[in-house]
Amino acid sequence: MQTIPAPSRDIVSFFRALANIGVKQTMSPPEKKRVVLSNQLFLIAAGVTLSFLPLGLALGTSAIGTVTSLIDTLLLAGCFFLNYRGQYKMARVMGLVVGNSLTFFWVLALGNQMYPELFYFTLAAAPLLFIGPDQKKSLYVLSLLSVVLFFVSHELKAKIAPMILIPGDIALLAGYSTGVLSFITLLSILYYFHRGTERVESELDSERKKSDRLLLNILPEPIADRLKAGERLIADRFDRATVLFADIVNFTPMSGSMPADEVVSILSRIFSAFDMLCEKNGMEKIKTIGDSYMAAAGLPEPDENHMQSAARMALDMQQMILEMARREGMDLSIRIGIHSGPVVAGVIGEKKFIYDLWGDTVNLASRMESHGIPGQIQVSQHIYETLHSTFTFETRGLIEVKGKGPMQTYFLTGSTRD
């Protein structure tokens, strides 16, 4: 159970503690804010109500004002108690009903001497701040109640004699003070509402940017833009694209003797380096499958140099693995396969998106990798015939490829520009 704070030397801390009465750590941030705001408005209302006590005592007027001020304060204390007991909705409704009733009483008690009905503007605006979306009916009813009471009390006060008489000069000064105070309170509420709106918009923008970054970690930017634009089915055919598969040789048996965090750490470093090489060479990472890596060139935006990009990417990956193995004293090598041709690309899934490729080109690129040799980059004859003038190759000869039969393949060994 929460303890109500005792007054301390630090007045600011004391009032801050009062404003947090009833706040629980398990609450959502919006609900915490509404509880704090309701407490703050109860404090303001209690302060305004208590301000009538010295005025009544100084003027020696009827005891009605003094007694009413004390009753008002007790009722507002009851609103704090309801928050303290967790009766948040009841506290808010009670606070607004009490505020409207008390304002109506003071209008009738003072007549035309002052302008307490101006507080109805504050009371009409207050529900916007601390009544949640689950109490919309209460919000509309209480705001409308304040508007109706403003007009009713304004008409009645001119027709009845005031119960409390205040000398003219003091009444005029008190009337202006009431007007200033009510408008300051109203402007404070509206400013707080405005600041809250700005904060929400800023948070929404921040969350949008965060979700955009997460989406770009999953999908290529042009595809992500199409999804955000509302495109439901994304499927494209590319007549010329190059697909690359890479597999870390013997990583699965090697990882069996490693702690889990070390396995994930090594793969994360390797694949993160591959991601940077993709960006460097104009490739698009498609996915990882265990310790295998798949990338493509020539999509989702067509690129006439897609084969060159994939060849440079493969050579960079090979060099990176060699350097990492030497630097960390690990037995690491990579097997890479490349093939080029038509593919179908698209987004599948609704909750967990993936941008994937299909077609015979994908299957043959996978075969180039799986039928390859550790430490080598195996390519199809189509790749060799296109790139042999700008890259260096070694002939492997005919190999039996599953589902394809005998095929002539080559090992990519370097670039003539090196």
LOFI-801886 format. One record per residue (C-alpha): x, y, z; residue in one letter; residue number from 0. Coordinates in Angstrom, 2 decimals, padded with zeros to 5 digits, m for minus. Example, Ala and Ser with C-alpha at 12.3 -4.5 7.8 and 13.67 -1.06 7.14 Angstrom:
+---------+---------+---------+-----+-----+
:      c1 :      c2 :      c3 : res :   n :
+---------+---------+---------+-----+-----+
:  012.30 : m004.50 :  007.80 :   a :   0 :
:  013.67 : m001.06 :  007.14 :   s :   1 :
+---------+---------+---------+-----+-----+
This chain:
+---------+---------+---------+-----+-----+
:      c1 :      c2 :      c3 : res :   n :
+---------+---------+---------+-----+-----+
:  000.00 :  000.00 :  000.00 :   m :   0 :
:  001.30 :  003.43 : m000.97 :   q :   1 :
:  002.14 :  005.82 :  001.88 :   t :   2 :
:  000.91 :  009.41 :  001.72 :   i :   3 :
:  003.99 :  011.65 :  002.13 :   p :   4 :
:  004.48 :  013.96 :  005.08 :   a :   5 :
:  005.45 :  017.60 :  004.51 :   p :   6 :
:  009.18 :  018.12 :  004.25 :   s :   7 :
:  011.53 :  021.07 :  003.97 :   r :   8 :
:  011.63 :  020.55 :  000.24 :   d :   9 :
:  008.24 :  021.97 : m000.79 :   i :  10 :
:  008.72 :  021.04 : m004.46 :   v :  11 :
:  009.43 :  017.42 : m003.57 :   s :  12 :
:  006.43 :  017.39 : m001.25 :   f :  13 :
:  004.01 :  018.61 : m003.91 :   f :  14 :
:  005.59 :  016.27 : m006.47 :   r :  15 :
:  004.94 :  013.40 : m004.09 :   a :  16 :
:  001.32 :  014.53 : m003.67 :   l :  17 :
:  000.92 :  014.63 : m007.44 :   a :  18 :
:  002.11 :  011.00 : m007.63 :   n :  19 :
: m000.37 :  009.62 : m005.10 :   i :  20 :
: m001.91 :  006.45 : m006.53 :   g :  21 :
:  000.70 :  006.01 : m009.27 :   v :  22 :
:  001.87 :  002.40 : m009.61 :   k :  23 :
:  004.88 :  001.05 : m011.49 :   q :  24 :
:  002.68 : m001.48 : m013.30 :   t :  25 :
:  000.64 :  001.29 : m014.96 :   m :  26 :
:  001.06 :  002.22 : m018.59 :   s :  27 :
:  002.71 :  005.63 : m019.19 :   p :  28 :
: m000.58 :  007.26 : m020.41 :   p :  29 :
: m002.44 :  006.10 : m017.31 :   e :  30 :
:  000.36 :  007.31 : m015.02 :   k :  31 :
:  000.14 :  010.70 : m016.71 :   k :  32 :
: m003.62 :  010.88 : m016.20 :   r :  33 :
: m003.34 :  010.06 : m012.49 :   v :  34 :
: m000.64 :  012.72 : m012.00 :   v :  35 :
: m002.67 :  015.31 : m013.91 :   l :  36 :
: m005.81 :  014.62 : m011.91 :   s :  37 :
: m003.85 :  015.02 : m008.66 :   n :  38 :
: m002.34 :  018.28 : m009.90 :   q :  39 :
: m005.75 :  019.69 : m010.80 :   l :  40 :
: m007.16 :  018.60 : m007.42 :   f :  41 :
: m004.29 :  020.53 : m005.80 :   l :  42 :
: m005.02 :  023.64 : m007.86 :   i :  43 :
: m008.72 :  023.42 : m007.03 :   a :  44 :
: m007.98 :  023.00 : m003.33 :   a :  45 :
: m005.67 :  026.01 : m003.43 :   g :  46 :
: m008.32 :  028.18 : m005.11 :   v :  47 :
: m010.97 :  027.01 : m002.63 :   t :  48 :
: m008.78 :  027.68 :  000.41 :   l :  49 :
: m008.01 :  031.16 : m000.89 :   s :  50 :
: m011.59 :  032.16 :  000.04 :   f :  51 :
: m010.90 :  031.48 :  003.73 :   l :  52 :
: m008.64 :  034.47 :  004.45 :   p :  53 :
: m010.89 :  036.66 :  002.30 :   l :  54 :
: m013.95 :  035.71 :  004.35 :   g :  55 :
: m012.15 :  036.11 :  007.68 :   l :  56 :
: m010.71 :  039.50 :  006.70 :   a :  57 :
: m014.08 :  040.83 :  005.60 :   l :  58 :
: m016.02 :  039.35 :  008.49 :   g :  59 :
: m018.69 :  038.17 :  006.08 :   t :  60 :
: m021.15 :  035.35 :  006.53 :   s :  61 :
: m019.84 :  032.03 :  007.76 :   a :  62 :
: m021.27 :  030.43 :  004.60 :   i :  63 :
: m018.11 :  031.10 :  002.63 :   g :  64 :
: m015.82 :  029.74 :  005.35 :   t :  65 :
: m017.85 :  026.59 :  005.91 :   v :  66 :
: m018.22 :  025.97 :  002.18 :   t :  67 :
: m014.49 :  026.40 :  001.62 :   s :  68 :
: m013.77 :  023.79 :  004.27 :   l :  69 :
: m016.34 :  021.38 :  002.80 :   i :  70 :
: m014.91 :  021.92 : m000.68 :   d :  71 :
: m011.42 :  021.13 :  000.56 :   t :  72 :
: m012.60 :  017.93 :  002.27 :   l :  73 :
: m014.36 :  016.79 : m000.91 :   l :  74 :
: m011.20 :  017.40 : m002.95 :   l :  75 :
: m009.20 :  015.51 : m000.33 :   a :  76 :
: m011.66 :  012.68 : m000.95 :   g :  77 :
: m010.62 :  012.71 : m004.62 :   c :  78 :
: m006.99 :  012.23 : m003.54 :   f :  79 :
: m008.07 :  009.37 : m001.30 :   f :  80 :
: m009.88 :  007.66 : m004.18 :   l :  81 :
: m006.71 :  007.86 : m006.28 :   n :  82 :
: m004.76 :  006.51 : m003.31 :   y :  83 :
: m007.14 :  003.52 : m003.12 :   r :  84 :
: m006.89 :  002.92 : m006.87 :   g :  85 :
: m010.39 :  004.21 : m007.70 :   q :  86 :
: m009.04 :  006.39 : m010.49 :   y :  87 :
: m012.13 :  006.76 : m012.66 :   k :  88 :
: m014.33 :  007.57 : m009.69 :   m :  89 :
: m011.80 :  010.13 : m008.46 :   a :  90 :
: m011.81 :  011.97 : m011.79 :   r :  91 :
: m015.57 :  012.00 : m012.15 :   v :  92 :
: m016.01 :  013.07 : m008.52 :   m :  93 :
: m013.41 :  015.84 : m008.90 :   g :  94 :
: m015.16 :  017.29 : m011.95 :   l :  95 :
: m018.64 :  017.00 : m010.42 :   v :  96 :
: m017.42 :  018.67 : m007.24 :   v :  97 :
: m015.70 :  021.40 : m009.26 :   g :  98 :
: m018.84 :  022.14 : m011.27 :   n :  99 :
: m021.08 :  022.09 : m008.18 :   s : 100 :
: m018.81 :  024.35 : m006.17 :   l : 101 :
: m018.41 :  026.83 : m008.99 :   t : 102 :
: m022.20 :  026.95 : m009.33 :   f : 103 :
: m022.55 :  027.61 : m005.59 :   f : 104 :
: m019.98 :  030.44 : m005.63 :   w : 105 :
: m021.68 :  032.08 : m008.61 :   v : 106 :
: m024.97 :  032.16 : m006.70 :   l : 107 :
: m023.31 :  033.15 : m003.41 :   a : 108 :
: m021.39 :  036.09 : m004.88 :   l : 109 :
: m023.79 :  037.24 : m007.59 :   g : 110 :
: m022.41 :  039.97 : m009.86 :   n : 111 :
: m019.60 :  040.90 : m007.44 :   q : 112 :
: m017.09 :  038.45 : m008.96 :   m : 113 :
: m016.74 :  036.09 : m011.94 :   y : 114 :
: m016.30 :  032.54 : m010.61 :   p : 115 :
: m018.24 :  031.21 : m013.62 :   e : 116 :
: m015.05 :  031.70 : m015.63 :   l : 117 :
: m013.75 :  028.54 : m013.98 :   f : 118 :
: m016.26 :  026.61 : m016.12 :   y : 119 :
: m013.87 :  027.10 : m019.07 :   f : 120 :
: m011.17 :  025.27 : m017.13 :   t : 121 :
: m013.63 :  022.59 : m016.02 :   l : 122 :
: m014.76 :  022.04 : m019.61 :   a : 123 :
: m011.16 :  021.60 : m020.81 :   a : 124 :
: m009.86 :  019.48 : m017.91 :   a : 125 :
: m011.52 :  016.18 : m018.97 :   p : 126 :
: m009.51 :  016.21 : m022.19 :   l : 127 :
: m006.36 :  015.71 : m020.14 :   l : 128 :
: m007.12 :  013.15 : m017.47 :   f : 129 :
: m010.12 :  011.14 : m018.69 :   i : 130 :
: m008.93 :  008.17 : m020.73 :   g : 131 :
: m010.33 :  006.82 : m024.01 :   p : 132 :
: m012.29 :  004.17 : m022.07 :   d : 133 :
: m014.38 :  006.96 : m020.48 :   q : 134 :
: m015.38 :  008.90 : m023.58 :   k : 135 :
: m019.00 :  009.21 : m022.51 :   k : 136 :
: m017.96 :  010.67 : m019.16 :   s : 137 :
: m015.66 :  013.10 : m020.98 :   l : 138 :
: m018.43 :  014.42 : m023.24 :   y : 139 :
: m021.04 :  014.56 : m020.46 :   v : 140 :
: m018.80 :  016.41 : m017.99 :   l : 141 :
: m017.52 :  018.89 : m020.58 :   s : 142 :
: m021.09 :  019.58 : m021.70 :   l : 143 :
: m022.17 :  019.95 : m018.05 :   l : 144 :
: m019.59 :  022.73 : m017.54 :   s : 145 :
: m020.80 :  024.56 : m020.66 :   v : 146 :
: m024.47 :  024.32 : m019.64 :   v : 147 :
: m023.77 :  025.43 : m016.06 :   l : 148 :
: m021.81 :  028.42 : m017.34 :   f : 149 :
: m024.84 :  029.80 : m019.18 :   f : 150 :
: m027.33 :  028.83 : m016.45 :   v : 151 :
: m025.31 :  030.37 : m013.61 :   s : 152 :
: m024.58 :  033.48 : m015.67 :   h : 153 :
: m028.31 :  034.08 : m016.11 :   e : 154 :
: m029.26 :  033.26 : m012.51 :   l : 155 :
: m026.68 :  035.39 : m010.73 :   k : 156 :
: m028.16 :  038.59 : m012.15 :   a : 157 :
: m031.63 :  037.72 : m010.83 :   k : 158 :
: m030.92 :  036.77 : m007.21 :   i : 159 :
: m029.39 :  038.58 : m004.25 :   a : 160 :
: m025.87 :  037.41 : m003.31 :   p : 161 :
: m025.46 :  035.45 : m000.06 :   m : 162 :
: m022.02 :  036.95 :  000.62 :   i : 163 :
: m021.48 :  040.70 :  000.39 :   l : 164 :
: m018.04 :  042.05 : m000.47 :   i : 165 :
: m017.05 :  045.76 : m000.53 :   p : 166 :
: m016.94 :  047.17 : m004.06 :   g : 167 :
: m013.18 :  047.80 : m004.39 :   d : 168 :
: m012.28 :  044.42 : m002.98 :   i : 169 :
: m014.95 :  042.71 : m005.11 :   a : 170 :
: m013.55 :  044.36 : m008.23 :   l : 171 :
: m009.98 :  043.32 : m007.36 :   l : 172 :
: m011.12 :  039.80 : m006.44 :   a : 173 :
: m013.16 :  039.56 : m009.65 :   g : 174 :
: m010.17 :  040.45 : m011.82 :   y : 175 :
: m008.02 :  038.04 : m009.81 :   s : 176 :
: m010.56 :  035.26 : m010.37 :   t : 177 :
: m010.60 :  035.98 : m014.11 :   g : 178 :
: m006.82 :  036.01 : m014.36 :   v : 179 :
: m006.49 :  032.83 : m012.30 :   l : 180 :
: m009.12 :  030.94 : m014.30 :   s : 181 :
: m007.57 :  031.91 : m017.63 :   f : 182 :
: m004.05 :  031.08 : m016.42 :   i : 183 :
: m005.33 :  027.66 : m015.34 :   t : 184 :
: m007.10 :  027.18 : m018.67 :   l : 185 :
: m004.05 :  028.25 : m020.66 :   l : 186 :
: m001.88 :  025.95 : m018.55 :   s : 187 :
: m004.18 :  023.02 : m019.36 :   i : 188 :
: m004.18 :  023.86 : m023.07 :   l : 189 :
: m000.40 :  024.33 : m023.05 :   y : 190 :
:  000.05 :  021.00 : m021.32 :   y : 191 :
: m002.30 :  019.40 : m023.87 :   f : 192 :
: m000.32 :  021.02 : m026.69 :   h : 193 :
:  002.99 :  019.85 : m025.25 :   r : 194 :
:  001.55 :  016.36 : m024.79 :   g : 195 :
:  000.39 :  016.33 : m028.40 :   t : 196 :
:  003.84 :  017.45 : m029.58 :   e : 197 :
:  005.48 :  014.78 : m027.44 :   r : 198 :
:  003.17 :  012.09 : m028.82 :   v : 199 :
:  003.84 :  013.24 : m032.39 :   e : 200 :
:  007.57 :  013.22 : m031.69 :   s : 201 :
:  007.36 :  009.74 : m030.18 :   e : 202 :
:  005.28 :  008.51 : m033.12 :   l : 203 :
:  007.82 :  009.94 : m035.53 :   d : 204 :
:  010.63 :  008.30 : m033.57 :   s : 205 :
:  008.78 :  004.97 : m033.54 :   e : 206 :
:  008.06 :  005.31 : m037.27 :   r : 207 :
:  011.75 :  005.84 : m037.98 :   k : 208 :
:  012.62 :  002.90 : m035.75 :   k : 209 :
:  010.10 :  000.65 : m037.53 :   s : 210 :
:  011.42 :  001.87 : m040.89 :   d : 211 :
:  014.96 :  000.91 : m039.84 :   r : 212 :
:  013.74 : m002.50 : m038.71 :   l : 213 :
:  011.86 : m002.97 : m041.98 :   l : 214 :
:  014.99 : m002.05 : m043.95 :   l : 215 :
:  016.89 : m004.69 : m042.00 :   n : 216 :
:  014.46 : m007.24 : m043.41 :   i : 217 :
:  013.56 : m005.91 : m046.85 :   l : 218 :
:  015.31 : m003.92 : m049.60 :   p : 219 :
:  014.45 : m000.23 : m049.43 :   e : 220 :
:  012.42 : m000.11 : m052.70 :   p : 221 :
:  010.39 : m003.11 : m051.53 :   i : 222 :
:  009.85 : m001.59 : m048.08 :   a : 223 :
:  008.65 :  001.64 : m049.73 :   d : 224 :
:  006.15 : m000.30 : m051.83 :   r : 225 :
:  004.82 : m002.09 : m048.76 :   l : 226 :
:  004.44 :  001.19 : m046.85 :   k : 227 :
:  002.63 :  002.65 : m049.86 :   a : 228 :
: m000.01 : m000.04 : m049.43 :   g : 229 :
:  000.98 : m002.53 : m052.13 :   e : 230 :
: m000.38 : m005.87 : m050.97 :   r : 231 :
:  001.24 : m008.38 : m053.33 :   l : 232 :
:  004.82 : m007.78 : m054.41 :   i : 233 :
:  006.12 : m010.14 : m057.10 :   a : 234 :
:  008.57 : m009.22 : m059.89 :   d : 235 :
:  010.32 : m011.09 : m062.64 :   r : 236 :
:  013.93 : m010.21 : m063.46 :   f : 237 :
:  015.34 : m011.57 : m066.70 :   d : 238 :
:  018.93 : m010.85 : m065.70 :   r : 239 :
:  020.07 : m011.33 : m062.12 :   a : 240 :
:  022.98 : m013.05 : m060.40 :   t : 241 :
:  022.57 : m015.21 : m057.32 :   v : 242 :
:  025.38 : m016.03 : m054.86 :   l : 243 :
:  025.39 : m018.72 : m052.19 :   f : 244 :
:  028.13 : m019.02 : m049.57 :   a : 245 :
:  028.61 : m021.69 : m046.90 :   d : 246 :
:  031.08 : m021.69 : m044.01 :   i : 247 :
:  032.77 : m025.06 : m044.33 :   v : 248 :
:  032.62 : m027.45 : m041.33 :   n : 249 :
:  031.09 : m024.78 : m039.12 :   f : 250 :
:  028.28 : m027.06 : m037.89 :   t : 251 :
:  030.56 : m029.76 : m036.41 :   p : 252 :
:  032.96 : m027.10 : m035.12 :   m : 253 :
:  030.12 : m025.25 : m033.34 :   s : 254 :
:  029.14 : m028.42 : m031.47 :   g : 255 :
:  032.09 : m027.96 : m029.11 :   s : 256 :
:  031.58 : m024.21 : m028.61 :   m : 257 :
:  029.43 : m022.34 : m026.07 :   p : 258 :
:  026.21 : m021.02 : m027.61 :   a : 259 :
:  027.16 : m017.36 : m027.20 :   d : 260 :
:  030.47 : m017.93 : m029.00 :   e : 261 :
:  028.72 : m019.64 : m031.92 :   v : 262 :
:  026.29 : m016.74 : m032.31 :   v : 263 :
:  029.09 : m014.19 : m031.87 :   s : 264 :
:  031.23 : m015.72 : m034.66 :   i : 265 :
:  028.33 : m015.99 : m037.09 :   l : 266 :
:  027.21 : m012.46 : m036.26 :   s : 267 :
:  030.66 : m011.04 : m037.01 :   r : 268 :
:  030.99 : m013.00 : m040.25 :   i : 269 :
:  027.53 : m012.17 : m041.56 :   f : 270 :
:  027.78 : m008.54 : m040.47 :   s : 271 :
:  031.00 : m008.29 : m042.50 :   a : 272 :
:  029.20 : m009.92 : m045.45 :   f : 273 :
:  026.40 : m007.36 : m045.10 :   d : 274 :
:  028.94 : m004.53 : m045.41 :   m : 275 :
:  030.46 : m006.22 : m048.46 :   l : 276 :
:  026.97 : m006.39 : m049.98 :   c : 277 :
:  026.61 : m002.66 : m049.55 :   e : 278 :
:  030.09 : m002.06 : m050.96 :   k : 279 :
:  029.48 : m004.15 : m054.08 :   n : 280 :
:  025.88 : m003.20 : m054.80 :   g : 281 :
:  024.48 : m006.59 : m053.80 :   m : 282 :
:  021.24 : m007.32 : m051.98 :   e : 283 :
:  021.33 : m009.70 : m049.03 :   k : 284 :
:  018.44 : m012.13 : m049.33 :   i : 285 :
:  018.72 : m014.31 : m046.21 :   k : 286 :
:  020.87 : m016.53 : m044.03 :   t : 287 :
:  020.10 : m020.20 : m043.46 :   i : 288 :
:  022.10 : m021.58 : m040.56 :   g : 289 :
:  025.73 : m020.93 : m041.55 :   d : 290 :
:  024.85 : m020.23 : m045.20 :   s : 291 :
:  024.50 : m016.80 : m046.78 :   y : 292 :
:  022.49 : m015.86 : m049.87 :   m : 293 :
:  022.77 : m012.61 : m051.84 :   a : 294 :
:  021.78 : m011.37 : m055.28 :   a : 295 :
:  022.66 : m008.63 : m057.75 :   a : 296 :
:  020.46 : m006.99 : m060.36 :   g : 297 :
:  017.43 : m006.70 : m058.10 :   l : 298 :
:  015.21 : m005.24 : m056.77 :   p : 299 :
:  016.58 : m002.52 : m059.09 :   e : 300 :
:  017.95 : m003.77 : m062.45 :   p : 301 :
:  021.73 : m003.47 : m062.84 :   d : 302 :
:  023.59 : m004.31 : m066.05 :   e : 303 :
:  026.77 : m005.02 : m064.03 :   n : 304 :
:  025.13 : m007.64 : m061.81 :   h : 305 :
:  027.63 : m010.40 : m062.67 :   m : 306 :
:  030.64 : m008.17 : m061.97 :   q : 307 :
:  029.12 : m007.15 : m058.63 :   s : 308 :
:  028.63 : m010.77 : m057.58 :   a : 309 :
:  032.18 : m011.73 : m058.67 :   a : 310 :
:  033.74 : m008.88 : m056.67 :   r : 311 :
:  031.54 : m009.75 : m053.70 :   m : 312 :
:  032.69 : m013.40 : m053.78 :   a : 313 :
:  036.38 : m012.46 : m053.93 :   l : 314 :
:  035.92 : m010.01 : m051.03 :   d : 315 :
:  034.13 : m012.65 : m048.96 :   m : 316 :
:  036.90 : m015.14 : m049.61 :   q : 317 :
:  039.58 : m012.65 : m048.58 :   q : 318 :
:  037.65 : m011.61 : m045.46 :   m : 319 :
:  037.32 : m015.22 : m044.25 :   i : 320 :
:  041.04 : m015.85 : m044.80 :   l : 321 :
:  041.97 : m012.75 : m042.80 :   e : 322 :
:  039.58 : m013.63 : m039.98 :   m : 323 :
:  040.87 : m017.20 : m039.78 :   a : 324 :
:  044.46 : m015.97 : m039.64 :   r : 325 :
:  043.69 : m013.22 : m037.11 :   r : 326 :
:  041.73 : m015.42 : m034.70 :   e : 327 :
:  043.58 : m018.70 : m035.24 :   g : 328 :
:  040.44 : m020.51 : m036.42 :   m : 329 :
:  040.07 : m023.18 : m039.08 :   d : 330 :
:  037.65 : m021.22 : m041.26 :   l : 331 :
:  037.05 : m021.52 : m044.99 :   s : 332 :
:  034.18 : m020.71 : m047.28 :   i : 333 :
:  032.60 : m022.37 : m050.28 :   r : 334 :
:  030.84 : m020.05 : m052.76 :   i : 335 :
:  028.68 : m020.70 : m055.82 :   g : 336 :
:  027.42 : m018.20 : m058.42 :   i : 337 :
:  025.02 : m018.44 : m061.35 :   h : 338 :
:  023.13 : m015.86 : m063.40 :   s : 339 :
:  019.78 : m015.87 : m065.18 :   g : 340 :
:  016.07 : m015.07 : m064.78 :   p : 341 :
:  014.47 : m015.15 : m061.32 :   v : 342 :
:  011.16 : m014.35 : m059.68 :   v : 343 :
:  011.41 : m012.17 : m056.56 :   a : 344 :
:  008.71 : m011.25 : m054.08 :   g : 345 :
:  007.60 : m010.79 : m050.49 :   v : 346 :
:  005.97 : m013.66 : m048.66 :   i : 347 :
:  004.39 : m013.67 : m045.21 :   g : 348 :
:  002.18 : m011.22 : m043.37 :   e : 349 :
:  003.55 : m011.09 : m039.83 :   k : 350 :
:  007.16 : m011.99 : m040.59 :   k : 351 :
:  008.09 : m010.66 : m044.00 :   f : 352 :
:  010.83 : m012.14 : m046.15 :   i : 353 :
:  012.02 : m011.06 : m049.58 :   y : 354 :
:  012.93 : m014.25 : m051.43 :   d : 355 :
:  013.88 : m015.56 : m054.89 :   l : 356 :
:  012.64 : m018.50 : m056.90 :   w : 357 :
:  013.53 : m020.17 : m060.16 :   g : 358 :
:  016.03 : m022.45 : m061.83 :   d : 359 :
:  018.74 : m019.79 : m061.52 :   t : 360 :
:  018.46 : m019.94 : m057.72 :   v : 361 :
:  018.61 : m023.74 : m057.72 :   n : 362 :
:  021.67 : m023.82 : m059.98 :   l : 363 :
:  023.50 : m021.18 : m057.91 :   a : 364 :
:  022.84 : m023.33 : m054.85 :   s : 365 :
:  024.22 : m026.36 : m056.70 :   r : 366 :
:  027.36 : m024.39 : m057.64 :   m : 367 :
:  027.96 : m023.88 : m053.92 :   e : 368 :
:  027.03 : m027.34 : m052.64 :   s : 369 :
:  029.01 : m029.10 : m055.39 :   h : 370 :
:  031.98 : m026.80 : m054.88 :   g : 371 :
:  035.29 : m027.18 : m053.06 :   i : 372 :
:  036.17 : m025.50 : m049.73 :   p : 373 :
:  038.05 : m022.24 : m050.26 :   g : 374 :
:  036.90 : m021.96 : m053.91 :   q : 375 :
:  034.34 : m019.87 : m055.81 :   i : 376 :
:  032.59 : m022.12 : m058.32 :   q : 377 :
:  030.68 : m020.48 : m061.18 :   v : 378 :
:  028.64 : m021.67 : m064.12 :   s : 379 :
:  029.78 : m021.51 : m067.73 :   q : 380 :
:  027.46 : m018.54 : m068.32 :   h : 381 :
:  029.32 : m016.53 : m065.67 :   i : 382 :
:  032.69 : m017.53 : m067.13 :   y : 383 :
:  031.74 : m016.63 : m070.71 :   e : 384 :
:  030.60 : m013.16 : m069.64 :   t : 385 :
:  033.42 : m012.27 : m067.24 :   l : 386 :
:  036.52 : m014.09 : m068.52 :   h : 387 :
:  037.94 : m010.86 : m069.99 :   s : 388 :
:  037.82 : m008.95 : m066.69 :   t : 389 :
:  038.27 : m011.76 : m064.13 :   f : 390 :
:  040.60 : m014.74 : m063.93 :   t : 391 :
:  039.32 : m018.32 : m063.81 :   f : 392 :
:  040.51 : m021.89 : m063.58 :   e : 393 :
:  038.70 : m024.65 : m065.45 :   t : 394 :
:  037.34 : m027.35 : m063.21 :   r : 395 :
:  035.91 : m029.43 : m066.00 :   g : 396 :
:  032.71 : m031.43 : m066.17 :   l : 397 :
:  030.97 : m032.27 : m062.91 :   i : 398 :
:  027.77 : m034.15 : m062.25 :   e : 399 :
:  025.19 : m031.69 : m060.94 :   v : 400 :
:  022.14 : m033.06 : m059.19 :   k : 401 :
:  019.07 : m032.61 : m061.35 :   g : 402 :
:  021.11 : m031.17 : m064.24 :   k : 403 :
:  023.56 : m033.86 : m065.27 :   g : 404 :
:  027.12 : m033.10 : m066.45 :   p : 405 :
:  028.01 : m029.38 : m066.43 :   m : 406 :
:  031.15 : m027.43 : m067.24 :   q : 407 :
:  032.14 : m025.24 : m064.27 :   t : 408 :
:  034.97 : m022.88 : m063.37 :   y : 409 :
:  036.69 : m021.48 : m060.30 :   f : 410 :
:  036.82 : m017.69 : m060.01 :   l : 411 :
:  040.35 : m016.85 : m058.81 :   t : 412 :
:  040.73 : m013.10 : m059.17 :   g : 413 :
:  040.23 : m009.92 : m061.15 :   s : 414 :
:  042.41 : m008.70 : m064.02 :   t : 415 :
:  042.29 : m005.26 : m062.33 :   r : 416 :
:  044.06 : m006.58 : m059.22 :   d : 417 :
+---------+---------+---------+-----+-----+
